[in-house]
Amino acid sequence: MGKMTIALLSGGVSSEREISLSSGDQVFEALDKEKYNIIRYDPKTDLARLVKDAPGIDASLIILHGPYGEDGTVQGLLELLNIPYQGSGVLGSSLAMNKLVSKYLYEKADLPIPPYIALQKGDPLAPAAWGKQLGLPLVIKPNEAGSSVGMTIVKSMDAVEAAVEKAFSHDTTVLIEAYVKGIELTGGVIGNKELLALPIIEIIPDDEHEFFDYEAKYTAGVTQEICPARIDDEMTQRAQTYAKVAHEALFCKGYSRTDMILKDSEIYVLETNTIPGMTATSLLPQAAQTAGLSFSRLLDQLIELCIEDHKNRR
């Protein structure tokens, strides 16, 4: 069998463009050149070339984050071009990108989530009512943005209006959540019908960061990541179960990573990433490495899963 031709998509037009390009570089380096002929595409400039090349492409790796990459749009284009691609389809990608819809589906699946309020652009501001309902601190964030872009932890009512304005600069829907202070966890899942829950990772931002924000995610040395997490077997199994349930509730496929908070023996589900960070040191590859799956082999498996799913659907 000859080499497979893989379309590697990175870059794009979201606020996470630079992270996507960097991730694309590392994925390119990790892919086995004996197995794959890899062609790179940046959706910002190369969509016409991708469409033209489509008949000769065996599968695609989407290494894009945020809108126009992780939200089902690129996935829909690849469906039209009949190109298999890793991860969730149009539906799962769109659902998981929308934090409000995700919360509806988490609740339906009986997953514990922090109390929240949804705010539309133009709605009247009611900080006093929000504080009375949810308490302080509050987490204020845009509905459809990744990597904690536009997110603020608010500790006083005086800071609410500025935080809402910041979130609205990224979206027309904003979520206001009760802040849950606890142990930050994340759980990866791999598979189509049969799901493998990876080891849970504990995330510890340094003292300068209250939460796992954009800087904490992407600045070397800022965050300590411990895999497996320092939690007991019961909590580990519960977190892994929640990661699987969240994956299925959002109609995800291939792989996903669900972020959670552990407080007082309760785990709260925060959100699910359908295209988690994909560098060798990113969270899901770290968990896969702990489970005995190298970065290169993880990429092989994601390609195998997407081709399997594509054949089953066609």
KEKE-3310 file (N, C-alpha, C; in steps of 0.2 Angstrom, whole numbers, plus 5000, padded with zeros to 4 digits):
npx = (5004:5003:5009:4997:4988:4988:4978:4983:4976:4979:4980:4969:4956:4952:4954:4963:4973:4987:4991:4986:4993:5006:5003:5000:5013:5019:5012:5014:5028:5027:5020:5021:5032:5035:5023:5014:5010:5010:5001:5000:4987:4981:4966:4963:4969:4969:4958:4952:4962:4962:4949:4951:4961:4955:4950:4961:4965:4966:4963:4960:4968:4962:4968:4963:4957:4943:4931:4925:4933:4933:4920:4911:4910:4921:4921:4909:4912:4922:4914:4906:4916:4919:4930:4937:4939:4947:4940:4925:4909:4899:4888:4891:4903:4898:4888:4897:4905:4896:4893:4882:4872:4878:4878:4864:4863:4872:4865:4853:4859:4861:4873:4883:4884:4890:4879:4871:4868:4862:4866:4860:4866:4862:4852:4846:4858:4860:4868:4866:4856:4861:4872:4865:4858:4868:4880:4896:4913:4910:4910:4913:4910:4912:4900:4904:4919:4936:4950:4949:4947:4942:4937:4933:4936:4926:4926:4919:4905:4907:4915:4908:4901:4912:4918:4907:4906:4918:4917:4906:4913:4918:4907:4889:4882:4883:4889:4886:4892:4892:4906:4917:4928:4941:4949:4956:4953:4955:4948:4952:4945:4945:4939:4926:4913:4916:4923:4938:4943:4955:4969:4966:4970:4978:4977:4987:4988:5000:5004:5001:4990:4973:4965:4965:4969:4971:4985:4990:4988:4996:5009:5025:5030:5021:5010:5007:5006:4999:4999:4995:4981:4981:4971:4958:4954:4940:4936:4943:4938:4925:4927:4932:4921:4912:4918:4916:4902:4899:4905:4897:4885:4886:4886:4899:4913:4927:4938:4939:4940:4936:4934:4934:4929:4934:4926:4924:4921:4913:4911:4911:4906:4913:4916:4917:4930:4932:4942:4955:4970:4984:4999:5014:5016:5003:4987:4979:4987:4997:4990:4987:5000:5004:4995:5002:5002:5010:5014:5015:5009:4996:4991:4991:4981:4970:4968:4965:4953:4945:4944:4937:4925:4920:4919:4909:4898:4896)
npy = (4994:5011:5028:5037:5052:5066:5080:5093:5105:5121:5136:5147:5159:5163:5170:5162:5159:5159:5150:5139:5138:5135:5123:5115:5115:5106:5095:5091:5088:5077:5067:5052:5051:5041:5034:5044:5056:5073:5087:5104:5116:5132:5138:5152:5157:5146:5139:5137:5130:5119:5114:5111:5101:5091:5078:5070:5068:5058:5059:5071:5081:5092:5105:5116:5130:5137:5148:5145:5134:5125:5124:5117:5122:5121:5107:5104:5109:5099:5088:5090:5089:5076:5071:5062:5066:5070:5068:5076:5077:5089:5092:5088:5096:5109:5109:5107:5119:5129:5135:5137:5129:5117:5116:5114:5101:5094:5095:5088:5075:5073:5078:5086:5104:5120:5133:5145:5160:5165:5178:5190:5201:5217:5215:5220:5225:5217:5217:5216:5207:5196:5193:5190:5179:5170:5172:5178:5174:5178:5170:5176:5175:5173:5165:5157:5155:5150:5143:5151:5164:5181:5179:5182:5182:5188:5198:5208:5218:5230:5227:5220:5225:5229:5217:5210:5218:5215:5202:5202:5208:5198:5189:5188:5182:5179:5171:5170:5163:5154:5155:5141:5136:5125:5109:5109:5099:5088:5078:5066:5058:5044:5037:5030:5021:5013:5019:5025:5030:5042:5044:5055:5072:5084:5101:5115:5131:5144:5155:5168:5167:5165:5156:5143:5152:5160:5164:5156:5143:5143:5148:5143:5135:5141:5134:5120:5103:5088:5071:5054:5063:5069:5062:5051:5034:5033:5046:5047:5038:5043:5055:5051:5044:5055:5062:5053:5053:5066:5067:5059:5065:5077:5072:5069:5063:5052:5059:5069:5082:5085:5098:5100:5103:5099:5099:5098:5084:5083:5083:5095:5098:5108:5112:5105:5101:5099:5099:5097:5105:5101:5098:5090:5092:5096:5094:5083:5074:5072:5065:5053:5049:5045:5034:5026:5029:5036:5052:5052:5040:5042:5052:5043:5035:5043:5046:5034:5031:5041:5038:5025:5029:5037:5028:5020:5029:5032)
npz = (5000:4996:5001:5011:5007:5016:5021:5030:5041:5047:5056:5050:5054:5067:5084:5089:5080:5079:5089:5083:5071:5076:5083:5071:5065:5074:5074:5060:5061:5069:5062:5053:5041:5032:5031:5027:5015:5016:5015:5018:5023:5025:5031:5030:5018:5009:5004:4992:4985:4992:4989:4976:4976:4982:4977:4977:4990:5005:5018:5032:5044:5056:5063:5070:5080:5089:5082:5065:5063:5073:5075:5067:5054:5045:5045:5039:5026:5022:5022:5011:5002:5002:5010:5023:5040:5056:5072:5079:5070:5060:5068:5081:5083:5082:5092:5104:5103:5106:5121:5129:5123:5125:5139:5141:5136:5144:5156:5153:5152:5165:5171:5183:5184:5185:5192:5182:5171:5156:5144:5132:5119:5122:5131:5147:5160:5176:5188:5203:5204:5198:5207:5218:5215:5210:5218:5223:5219:5201:5185:5170:5153:5135:5124:5113:5112:5112:5122:5134:5130:5132:5144:5161:5179:5191:5206:5212:5212:5206:5195:5186:5174:5166:5163:5157:5145:5139:5137:5128:5117:5110:5106:5104:5114:5131:5145:5162:5176:5192:5202:5204:5215:5215:5212:5197:5183:5169:5156:5144:5129:5118:5103:5093:5092:5103:5117:5124:5140:5144:5156:5169:5170:5181:5184:5187:5188:5190:5204:5200:5191:5192:5186:5173:5161:5145:5144:5154:5148:5137:5139:5142:5157:5166:5170:5180:5176:5180:5178:5181:5188:5205:5213:5221:5218:5216:5213:5201:5193:5192:5186:5173:5169:5168:5157:5147:5146:5143:5131:5123:5125:5118:5105:5100:5091:5088:5096:5111:5124:5140:5152:5169:5187:5203:5218:5235:5235:5224:5207:5194:5178:5165:5151:5134:5123:5106:5097:5105:5111:5101:5102:5106:5120:5124:5133:5130:5122:5132:5141:5133:5131:5144:5145:5137:5123:5110:5104:5090:5087:5092:5083:5071:5076:5077:5063:5058:5065:5059:5046:5047:5052:5042:5032:5037:5037:5024)
capx = (5000:5007:5007:4991:4989:4984:4978:4984:4973:4980:4979:4962:4954:4950:4959:4968:4976:4994:4992:4984:4999:5011:5001:5001:5020:5021:5008:5018:5034:5026:5017:5026:5033:5035:5016:5009:5012:5007:5000:4997:4982:4978:4960:4963:4971:4970:4952:4951:4967:4960:4944:4954:4965:4951:4950:4967:4966:4964:4960:4962:4968:4960:4971:4961:4953:4938:4926:4928:4938:4931:4912:4907:4910:4926:4919:4904:4916:4926:4909:4905:4922:4920:4936:4937:4943:4947:4936:4917:4906:4896:4883:4895:4907:4894:4886:4902:4907:4891:4893:4875:4868:4882:4875:4857:4864:4874:4859:4849:4863:4862:4880:4883:4887:4889:4874:4873:4863:4864:4864:4860:4868:4856:4848:4848:4862:4857:4873:4864:4852:4865:4876:4860:4857:4874:4885:4903:4915:4907:4914:4909:4914:4908:4897:4908:4926:4940:4956:4947:4947:4937:4934:4935:4933:4924:4925:4915:4899:4909:4919:4904:4900:4918:4919:4902:4908:4924:4915:4902:4917:4919:4901:4883:4879:4888:4887:4888:4892:4895:4913:4918:4935:4943:4955:4955:4954:4953:4948:4952:4942:4947:4935:4920:4908:4920:4926:4943:4944:4962:4971:4964:4976:4976:4980:4988:4991:5005:5000:4999:4984:4968:4962:4969:4967:4975:4992:4992:4988:5001:5016:5029:5032:5016:5006:5010:5001:5000:4995:4988:4979:4982:4964:4958:4951:4933:4935:4946:4933:4919:4929:4932:4914:4909:4921:4913:4895:4899:4907:4891:4879:4887:4887:4906:4916:4935:4941:4937:4943:4931:4936:4930:4932:4932:4926:4920:4919:4908:4914:4907:4908:4913:4915:4921:4934:4931:4949:4959:4977:4988:5006:5017:5015:4996:4985:4977:4993:5000:4986:4988:5007:5003:4992:5006:5001:5015:5010:5014:5004:4990:4989:4989:4974:4964:4967:4961:4946:4941:4942:4932:4919:4918:4917:4903:4893:4895)
capy = (5000:5017:5033:5041:5059:5069:5087:5096:5111:5125:5143:5150:5166:5165:5173:5157:5157:5158:5143:5134:5137:5132:5116:5112:5113:5101:5089:5090:5085:5070:5062:5047:5053:5034:5033:5049:5062:5078:5094:5109:5121:5137:5140:5159:5158:5140:5135:5136:5125:5112:5111:5109:5095:5086:5071:5066:5068:5052:5061:5077:5083:5099:5107:5123:5131:5142:5149:5144:5128:5120:5125:5113:5125:5117:5100:5104:5109:5093:5083:5091:5087:5069:5070:5060:5071:5067:5071:5076:5080:5095:5092:5088:5102:5115:5109:5108:5125:5133:5133:5137:5122:5111:5116:5111:5094:5091:5094:5082:5069:5072:5080:5092:5110:5126:5137:5150:5164:5167:5185:5192:5207:5222:5213:5225:5223:5217:5214:5215:5201:5190:5192:5187:5172:5166:5174:5180:5178:5176:5169:5179:5173:5173:5159:5153:5156:5145:5145:5156:5171:5185:5177:5186:5181:5195:5197:5213:5220:5235:5225:5216:5229:5229:5210:5209:5221:5212:5195:5204:5210:5191:5186:5191:5179:5179:5167:5172:5157:5154:5152:5135:5135:5118:5106:5109:5092:5087:5071:5065:5052:5042:5032:5031:5018:5010:5024:5024:5036:5042:5046:5062:5077:5089:5107:5119:5137:5147:5160:5174:5165:5162:5150:5141:5156:5160:5164:5150:5138:5143:5151:5138:5135:5145:5129:5113:5098:5082:5065:5055:5068:5066:5061:5044:5030:5034:5052:5046:5034:5047:5060:5048:5043:5061:5064:5049:5055:5073:5066:5056:5070:5082:5069:5069:5057:5052:5061:5075:5083:5088:5101:5099:5106:5095:5103:5094:5077:5084:5086:5099:5098:5115:5112:5100:5103:5094:5099:5100:5106:5095:5098:5085:5093:5098:5090:5076:5070:5070:5059:5048:5046:5041:5028:5021:5030:5041:5057:5050:5034:5045:5054:5038:5032:5048:5045:5027:5032:5046:5034:5020:5033:5040:5022:5018:5034:5032)
capz = (5000:4995:5006:5011:5007:5022:5021:5037:5041:5053:5055:5050:5055:5074:5088:5091:5074:5080:5092:5078:5066:5080:5083:5065:5064:5078:5071:5054:5063:5072:5058:5050:5034:5029:5030:5024:5011:5020:5012:5022:5020:5029:5028:5028:5011:5004:5004:4985:4983:4996:4985:4969:4978:4986:4974:4979:4998:5008:5025:5034:5051:5057:5069:5071:5086:5089:5076:5058:5063:5078:5076:5062:5047:5041:5045:5033:5019:5021:5021:5004:4997:5003:5013:5030:5045:5063:5077:5078:5064:5060:5073:5088:5083:5083:5099:5109:5103:5109:5128:5132:5121:5129:5146:5141:5135:5150:5161:5151:5154:5173:5173:5187:5181:5190:5191:5177:5168:5149:5143:5125:5118:5122:5138:5153:5165:5182:5193:5209:5204:5197:5213:5223:5212:5209:5223:5221:5212:5195:5179:5164:5147:5129:5123:5108:5111:5115:5126:5139:5127:5134:5151:5167:5186:5194:5213:5215:5208:5202:5189:5182:5168:5161:5161:5152:5139:5137:5134:5122:5111:5106:5105:5105:5119:5136:5151:5169:5180:5198:5202:5208:5217:5217:5208:5189:5180:5162:5154:5137:5127:5111:5100:5089:5096:5109:5120:5129:5144:5146:5162:5171:5172:5186:5181:5193:5186:5195:5209:5196:5187:5196:5182:5167:5156:5138:5145:5158:5143:5131:5141:5145:5164:5170:5173:5182:5174:5184:5175:5182:5194:5212:5216:5223:5212:5215:5209:5194:5189:5191:5181:5167:5166:5165:5151:5142:5146:5140:5124:5120:5126:5113:5099:5098:5088:5087:5102:5114:5131:5144:5158:5175:5193:5209:5224:5241:5233:5218:5200:5190:5171:5163:5144:5131:5117:5101:5094:5110:5109:5098:5102:5110:5127:5126:5138:5128:5120:5138:5144:5129:5132:5150:5143:5132:5116:5108:5100:5083:5086:5093:5076:5067:5078:5075:5056:5057:5067:5055:5040:5049:5053:5035:5028:5040:5036:5017)
cpx = (5004:5005:5000:4993:4984:4984:4978:4982:4975:4980:4972:4962:4952:4955:4964:4972:4984:4995:4990:4990:5005:5009:5002:5008:5022:5018:5012:5024:5033:5023:5022:5026:5033:5028:5012:5013:5007:5007:4997:4992:4981:4972:4959:4964:4970:4964:4951:4956:4965:4954:4946:4958:4961:4951:4956:4969:4962:4960:4963:4963:4967:4963:4970:4957:4949:4934:4929:4933:4935:4923:4908:4907:4915:4924:4914:4907:4919:4920:4907:4910:4923:4927:4935:4941:4942:4942:4928:4915:4903:4892:4887:4900:4903:4891:4891:4905:4902:4890:4886:4871:4872:4879:4868:4858:4867:4869:4855:4852:4864:4870:4879:4887:4886:4883:4876:4867:4866:4861:4865:4862:4862:4851:4851:4853:4859:4862:4871:4860:4856:4869:4871:4859:4863:4880:4891:4908:4910:4912:4910:4913:4909:4906:4901:4915:4930:4946:4955:4948:4941:4934:4937:4932:4932:4922:4921:4910:4902:4913:4915:4903:4906:4919:4913:4904:4914:4922:4910:4907:4919:4913:4895:4879:4884:4885:4890:4887:4894:4902:4914:4925:4936:4949:4952:4957:4952:4953:4947:4948:4944:4942:4929:4914:4910:4924:4932:4944:4952:4963:4969:4970:4973:4980:4981:4992:4995:5001:4998:4993:4979:4965:4967:4967:4972:4983:4994:4992:4994:5008:5020:5031:5027:5012:5009:5004:5003:4996:4999:4987:4979:4975:4963:4954:4944:4932:4938:4941:4927:4921:4929:4925:4911:4911:4918:4906:4895:4900:4901:4885:4879:4888:4894:4908:4924:4938:4938:4941:4938:4935:4931:4933:4929:4932:4921:4917:4913:4912:4909:4910:4907:4912:4919:4924:4934:4938:4953:4966:4981:4995:5008:5016:5008:4993:4982:4982:4997:4997:4987:4995:5007:5000:4996:5005:5005:5011:5009:5009:4997:4987:4987:4982:4968:4963:4963:4954:4942:4939:4937:4926:4916:4916:4910:4897:4891:4892)
cpy = (5006:5022:5036:5048:5062:5077:5089:5103:5115:5132:5146:5157:5168:5168:5168:5155:5155:5151:5138:5132:5133:5124:5112:5110:5107:5094:5087:5086:5078:5065:5058:5048:5046:5032:5038:5054:5068:5085:5099:5114:5126:5140:5148:5161:5152:5136:5133:5130:5118:5109:5108:5102:5089:5079:5067:5066:5062:5054:5067:5077:5090:5101:5115:5124:5137:5143:5148:5138:5123:5120:5121:5116:5122:5110:5099:5104:5102:5087:5084:5089:5080:5067:5068:5065:5068:5071:5072:5079:5087:5096:5093:5094:5108:5115:5110:5115:5130:5131:5133:5130:5116:5110:5112:5103:5090:5090:5088:5075:5068:5073:5086:5098:5115:5130:5143:5154:5166:5174:5187:5199:5212:5220:5218:5221:5223:5214:5212:5208:5195:5188:5188:5180:5167:5167:5177:5175:5175:5175:5172:5178:5173:5166:5154:5156:5151:5148:5151:5163:5175:5183:5181:5183:5187:5194:5203:5215:5226:5233:5221:5219:5228:5222:5208:5212:5218:5205:5197:5206:5204:5188:5190:5188:5178:5175:5169:5166:5158:5151:5147:5135:5128:5116:5106:5102:5093:5080:5070:5058:5051:5037:5034:5028:5016:5016:5022:5031:5036:5044:5053:5066:5082:5095:5112:5125:5140:5152:5166:5173:5162:5156:5148:5145:5156:5159:5158:5144:5138:5146:5145:5140:5138:5140:5122:5108:5091:5076:5059:5060:5064:5066:5053:5041:5031:5040:5051:5043:5039:5052:5057:5046:5049:5063:5060:5051:5062:5072:5063:5061:5075:5079:5069:5063:5058:5053:5067:5076:5087:5091:5101:5102:5101:5099:5099:5088:5077:5086:5089:5100:5106:5115:5106:5103:5097:5093:5101:5101:5100:5097:5092:5086:5096:5092:5083:5072:5068:5064:5053:5045:5042:5034:5023:5023:5036:5046:5055:5044:5037:5048:5049:5035:5037:5047:5039:5028:5036:5042:5028:5024:5035:5034:5020:5022:5034:5025)
cpz = (5000:5001:5006:5011:5012:5021:5029:5037:5047:5051:5056:5052:5062:5078:5091:5085:5075:5084:5087:5073:5070:5081:5077:5063:5068:5076:5064:5056:5066:5068:5054:5043:5029:5027:5026:5020:5013:5016:5017:5019:5026:5027:5027:5021:5006:5003:4996:4982:4986:4991:4979:4970:4980:4983:4976:4986:5001:5015:5027:5041:5052:5063:5069:5077:5085:5083:5070:5058:5068:5079:5071:5055:5043:5040:5039:5026:5017:5019:5013:4999:4998:5006:5021:5034:5052:5067:5075:5072:5064:5066:5080:5088:5085:5090:5104:5109:5106:5117:5131:5130:5125:5136:5146:5140:5141:5156:5160:5153:5161:5175:5177:5184:5186:5188:5186:5174:5161:5148:5135:5125:5118:5128:5143:5158:5172:5187:5200:5209:5203:5203:5218:5221:5212:5214:5219:5223:5207:5190:5173:5158:5141:5127:5118:5107:5114:5119:5131:5136:5129:5140:5156:5174:5189:5202:5216:5210:5203:5195:5184:5175:5163:5159:5156:5145:5136:5133:5127:5116:5107:5104:5106:5111:5125:5142:5157:5173:5187:5198:5207:5209:5219:5213:5201:5186:5173:5160:5147:5135:5120:5109:5096:5093:5103:5112:5125:5133:5146:5153:5163:5173:5177:5184:5186:5190:5192:5199:5205:5192:5192:5192:5176:5161:5150:5140:5149:5153:5139:5133:5145:5153:5169:5174:5174:5180:5176:5181:5177:5188:5200:5216:5217:5217:5211:5211:5202:5190:5187:5185:5174:5164:5164:5159:5145:5141:5142:5132:5120:5120:5120:5106:5096:5095:5088:5093:5105:5121:5135:5151:5163:5181:5199:5215:5229:5238:5227:5212:5196:5183:5168:5155:5141:5124:5112:5097:5100:5107:5107:5097:5106:5117:5129:5130:5136:5126:5126:5141:5140:5130:5139:5149:5139:5125:5114:5104:5092:5082:5088:5087:5072:5069:5076:5067:5055:5059:5062:5048:5041:5049:5046:5031:5030:5038:5028:5014)
residu = (MET:GLY:LYS:MET:THR:ILE:ALA:LEU:LEU:SER:GLY:GLY:VAL:SER:SER:GLU:ARG:GLU:ILE:SER:LEU:SER:SER:GLY:ASP:GLN:VAL:PHE:GLU:ALA:LEU:ASP:LYS:GLU:LYS:TYR:ASN:ILE:ILE:ARG:TYR:ASP:PRO:LYS:THR:ASP:LEU:ALA:ARG:LEU:VAL:LYS:ASP:ALA:PRO:GLY:ILE:ASP:ALA:SER:LEU:ILE:ILE:LEU:HIS:GLY:PRO:TYR:GLY:GLU:ASP:GLY:THR:VAL:GLN:GLY:LEU:LEU:GLU:LEU:LEU:ASN:ILE:PRO:TYR:GLN:GLY:SER:GLY:VAL:LEU:GLY:SER:SER:LEU:ALA:MET:ASN:LYS:LEU:VAL:SER:LYS:TYR:LEU:TYR:GLU:LYS:ALA:ASP:LEU:PRO:ILE:PRO:PRO:TYR:ILE:ALA:LEU:GLN:LYS:GLY:ASP:PRO:LEU:ALA:PRO:ALA:ALA:TRP:GLY:LYS:GLN:LEU:GLY:LEU:PRO:LEU:VAL:ILE:LYS:PRO:ASN:GLU:ALA:GLY:SER:SER:VAL:GLY:MET:THR:ILE:VAL:LYS:SER:MET:ASP:ALA:VAL:GLU:ALA:ALA:VAL:GLU:LYS:ALA:PHE:SER:HIS:ASP:THR:THR:VAL:LEU:ILE:GLU:ALA:TYR:VAL:LYS:GLY:ILE:GLU:LEU:THR:GLY:GLY:VAL:ILE:GLY:ASN:LYS:GLU:LEU:LEU:ALA:LEU:PRO:ILE:ILE:GLU:ILE:ILE:PRO:ASP:ASP:GLU:HIS:GLU:PHE:PHE:ASP:TYR:GLU:ALA:LYS:TYR:THR:ALA:GLY:VAL:THR:GLN:GLU:ILE:CYS:PRO:ALA:ARG:ILE:ASP:ASP:GLU:MET:THR:GLN:ARG:ALA:GLN:THR:TYR:ALA:LYS:VAL:ALA:HIS:GLU:ALA:LEU:PHE:CYS:LYS:GLY:TYR:SER:ARG:THR:ASP:MET:ILE:LEU:LYS:ASP:SER:GLU:ILE:TYR:VAL:LEU:GLU:THR:ASN:THR:ILE:PRO:GLY:MET:THR:ALA:THR:SER:LEU:LEU:PRO:GLN:ALA:ALA:GLN:THR:ALA:GLY:LEU:SER:PHE:SER:ARG:LEU:LEU:ASP:GLN:LEU:ILE:GLU:LEU:CYS:ILE:GLU:ASP:HIS:LYS:ASN:ARG:ARG)
# end
